[in-house]
Amino acid sequence: MPQYTPPLRDMQFVLHEVLDVTKELKILPAHAELDTDTINAVLEEGGKFAAEVIFPLNQGGDQEGCSLDPANHEVRAPGGFKEAYERYVAGGWPALSCDPEYGGQGLPHVVNQCFYEMLNSSNQAWTMYPGLSHGAYECLHAHGTAEQKRLYLPKLTSGEWTGTMCLTEPHCGTDLGMLRTKAEPQADGTYHITGQKIFISAGEHDLAENIIHLVLARLPDAPQGSKGISLFVVPKFLVRPDGSLGSRNRIYCGGLEHKMGIHGNATAQLVLDGAVGTLVGEPHKGLAAMFVMMNAARLGVGTQSLGLTEVAYQNAVAYARERLQSRALSGPKAADKPADPIIVHPDVRKMLLTARAYAEAGRALTIWTALQIDKEIHSPDEAVRRDCADLVALVTPIVKAFLTDNGWIAISHCLQVYGGHGYIREWGMEQYLRDARINMIYEGTNTIQSLDLLGRKVLGDAGARLKKFGKLVQSFVGRRSANAGIPRAPRRPGREGHQAHL
Ligand SMILES: Cc1cc2nc3c(=O)[nH]c(=O)nc-3n(C[C@H](O)[C@H](O)[C@H](O)COP(=O)(O)OP(=O)(O)OC[C@H]3O[C@@H](n4cnc5c(N)ncnc54)[C@H](O)[C@@H]3O)c2cc1C
């Protein structure tokens, strides 16, 4: 059975010693009152929730999966998922970094980022239900009409309703310009939406009383290609003007995918048969609006692999300290035992240190990115807001692709540390590897992230964003070069002390 201990000290190190977030947040009126103790206390409680409530459901959820009742199109998530979600809502966790105007707690993204790392370490499949909801919240917050915000944001904030993103169709994944789902305008200002969506994460389930689908579709007069896509909000149950639930909307789960990993998350085929929706943002500009959700999701997917890398590393290093095989090249290290723990072997150490390096660097990169988002939203200085927006745009494809490509390598190393036992289900490592594989594919494959980085983010502005980032790195290195706390690594071999760090 795998174990998980929330890496609170490592998070505090990045938050307070590397980034000094409390000082940075003080400049933002929305977070000026926040202190270090409050951040640490929230994360401690969040870590308890993740490790004690969500983590124990991970292996069972993988083995049981989701089930569809074809008679009524209802989906049941694995045992315990619904109850854990109820506790999540009761604890106020969905509202952590949401806008107080809609019932949110208004805490900064840096706190939510750390919380989501812990949720993903504990159970990626479960975490996708609230994770997608938060993306839908952000999209409607940025582009919804006043009425859409009034009707949907409070319930997405509280977590009583969850959200999805419905882009993919059978014939179009990467190339959304080919999508065919149609939206017919109605006299009452709504639209009737007809088409088929596939691979919709959290597309149908029993965790919440309503599901708010954000659906891309074409209006009758839409131009060809990606310039003719509009965005609609399509609730599973129609919502009356007073916010109460109305009749069942005509959007149904037609099937669930049988897949390699994240079995606890329902990957739904959705049929829209004249489903009632309302337009989000402007006609034909839906892709731009949806990008708010996609960018949030890209950072979220990077965090999924960060979470899995951390939990895989924790287990691999514990195993390597216990498992006795062969003697160290430099002579016995556990002479009283029949063999040394495998952590003495250089190749095992290399694999563990690789995973640890990706976990620690990934944590620093994601928390730094979250801090830029907080400044982008709340800085009183317009130039700072613009710079931060540029930096976030630049690093978003890096967070997504770098952390998921290297998470895959790191988790595979962690499995390798277990030898044959890593391949056996009960140890949990093969699930982490299976779960991590999708992170390189969805939310735009990693190839698409690299095209986005180079094409739009670097060449698109003739390197202006990249230069901003380069300046930051240069000034950081300059400031730290004289830091006595970063000693040069000694060159002598067989250093005894370094084992303790693993
Ligand atoms: C478990 C799961 C959950 C998902 N959840 C959601 C969801 O919630 N909502 C949603 O809308 N979608 C979801 N998806 C869909 C996912 O985002 C797509 O699978 C992904 O975007 C790729 O599309 P595709 O599968 O059609 O592959 P394709 O677009 O057919 O691509 C196939 C291959 O061609 C490559 N390729 C394509 N275009 C180019 C190019 N221009 N240059 C170089 N290479 C290229 C791709 O990188 C890929 O390797 C999910 C998928 C899965 C499997």
The ligand as an SDF file (V2000), in Angstrom:
LIG
                    3D

 53 58  0  0  0  0  0  0  0  0999 V2000
   -9.0310   10.6650  -20.5680 C   0  0  0  0  0  0  0  0  0  0  0  0
   -9.2770   11.8480  -21.4460 C   0  0  0  0  0  0  0  0  0  0  0  0
   -9.9130   12.9640  -20.9220 C   0  0  0  0  0  0  0  0  0  0  0  0
  -10.1770   14.0690  -21.7420 C   0  0  0  0  0  0  0  0  0  0  0  0
  -10.8920   15.1330  -21.2400 N   0  0  0  0  0  0  0  0  0  0  0  0
  -11.3540   16.0710  -22.1000 C   0  0  0  0  0  0  0  0  0  0  0  0
  -12.2970   17.0580  -21.6720 C   0  0  0  0  0  0  0  0  0  0  0  0
  -12.6580   17.1460  -20.4810 O   0  0  0  0  0  0  0  0  0  0  0  0
  -12.7970   17.9210  -22.5910 N   0  0  0  0  0  0  0  0  0  0  0  0
  -12.4230   17.8680  -23.8970 C   0  0  0  0  0  0  0  0  0  0  0  0
  -12.9340   18.6580  -24.6800 O   0  0  0  0  0  0  0  0  0  0  0  0
  -11.5180   16.9720  -24.3260 N   0  0  0  0  0  0  0  0  0  0  0  0
  -10.9830   16.0680  -23.4690 C   0  0  0  0  0  0  0  0  0  0  0  0
  -10.0850   15.1320  -23.9160 N   0  0  0  0  0  0  0  0  0  0  0  0
   -9.6180   15.1970  -25.2880 C   0  0  0  0  0  0  0  0  0  0  0  0
   -8.1590   15.6110  -25.3940 C   0  0  0  0  0  0  0  0  0  0  0  0
   -8.0160   16.9730  -25.0740 O   0  0  0  0  0  0  0  0  0  0  0  0
   -7.7040   15.2580  -26.8260 C   0  0  0  0  0  0  0  0  0  0  0  0
   -7.5670   13.8400  -26.8520 O   0  0  0  0  0  0  0  0  0  0  0  0
   -6.4320   15.9340  -27.2190 C   0  0  0  0  0  0  0  0  0  0  0  0
   -6.6370   17.3190  -27.3420 O   0  0  0  0  0  0  0  0  0  0  0  0
   -5.8910   15.4150  -28.5570 C   0  0  0  0  0  0  0  0  0  0  0  0
   -6.8900   15.2850  -29.5260 O   0  0  0  0  0  0  0  0  0  0  0  0
   -7.1020   13.8980  -30.2840 P   0  0  0  0  0  0  0  0  0  0  0  0
   -7.1680   12.8190  -29.2860 O   0  0  0  0  0  0  0  0  0  0  0  0
   -8.2160   14.0240  -31.2270 O   0  0  0  0  0  0  0  0  0  0  0  0
   -5.7530   13.6860  -31.1030 O   0  0  0  0  0  0  0  0  0  0  0  0
   -5.4220   14.2940  -32.5510 P   0  0  0  0  0  0  0  0  0  0  0  0
   -5.7820   15.7330  -32.5890 O   0  0  0  0  0  0  0  0  0  0  0  0
   -5.9970   13.4070  -33.5740 O   0  0  0  0  0  0  0  0  0  0  0  0
   -3.8400   14.1880  -32.5760 O   0  0  0  0  0  0  0  0  0  0  0  0
   -3.1670   12.9510  -32.8280 C   0  0  0  0  0  0  0  0  0  0  0  0
   -1.6640   13.1910  -32.8170 C   0  0  0  0  0  0  0  0  0  0  0  0
   -1.3310   14.1550  -33.8400 O   0  0  0  0  0  0  0  0  0  0  0  0
   -0.5750   15.2040  -33.2920 C   0  0  0  0  0  0  0  0  0  0  0  0
   -0.8900   16.4770  -33.9660 N   0  0  0  0  0  0  0  0  0  0  0  0
   -2.1170   16.9930  -34.2350 C   0  0  0  0  0  0  0  0  0  0  0  0
   -1.9870   18.1980  -34.8080 N   0  0  0  0  0  0  0  0  0  0  0  0
   -0.6680   18.4510  -34.9050 C   0  0  0  0  0  0  0  0  0  0  0  0
    0.1170   19.5240  -35.4130 C   0  0  0  0  0  0  0  0  0  0  0  0
   -0.4540   20.6280  -35.8990 N   0  0  0  0  0  0  0  0  0  0  0  0
    1.4760   19.4260  -35.3350 N   0  0  0  0  0  0  0  0  0  0  0  0
    2.0720   18.3480  -34.8080 C   0  0  0  0  0  0  0  0  0  0  0  0
    1.3810   17.2930  -34.3190 N   0  0  0  0  0  0  0  0  0  0  0  0
    0.0320   17.3510  -34.3640 C   0  0  0  0  0  0  0  0  0  0  0  0
   -0.9800   15.2700  -31.8210 C   0  0  0  0  0  0  0  0  0  0  0  0
    0.0260   15.8680  -31.0240 O   0  0  0  0  0  0  0  0  0  0  0  0
   -1.1690   13.7830  -31.5050 C   0  0  0  0  0  0  0  0  0  0  0  0
    0.0670   13.1950  -31.1630 O   0  0  0  0  0  0  0  0  0  0  0  0
   -9.7510   14.0550  -23.0940 C   0  0  0  0  0  0  0  0  0  0  0  0
   -9.0810   12.9390  -23.6030 C   0  0  0  0  0  0  0  0  0  0  0  0
   -8.8570   11.8500  -22.8130 C   0  0  0  0  0  0  0  0  0  0  0  0
   -8.1880   10.6320  -23.4100 C   0  0  0  0  0  0  0  0  0  0  0  0
  1  2  1  0
  2  3  1  0
  2 52  2  0
  3  4  2  0
  4  5  1  0
  4 50  1  0
  5  6  2  0
  6  7  1  0
  6 13  1  0
  7  8  2  0
  7  9  1  0
  9 10  1  0
 10 11  2  0
 10 12  1  0
 12 13  2  0
 13 14  1  0
 14 15  1  0
 14 50  1  0
 15 16  1  0
 16 17  1  0
 16 18  1  0
 18 19  1  0
 18 20  1  0
 20 21  1  0
 20 22  1  0
 22 23  1  0
 23 24  1  0
 24 25  2  0
 24 26  1  0
 24 27  1  0
 27 28  1  0
 28 29  2  0
 28 30  1  0
 28 31  1  0
 31 32  1  0
 32 33  1  0
 33 34  1  0
 33 48  1  0
 34 35  1  0
 35 36  1  0
 35 46  1  0
 36 37  1  0
 36 45  1  0
 37 38  2  0
 38 39  1  0
 39 40  1  0
 39 45  2  0
 40 41  1  0
 40 42  2  0
 42 43  1  0
 43 44  2  0
 44 45  1  0
 46 47  1  0
 46 48  1  0
 48 49  1  0
 50 51  2  0
 51 52  1  0
 52 53  1  0
M  END
$$$$
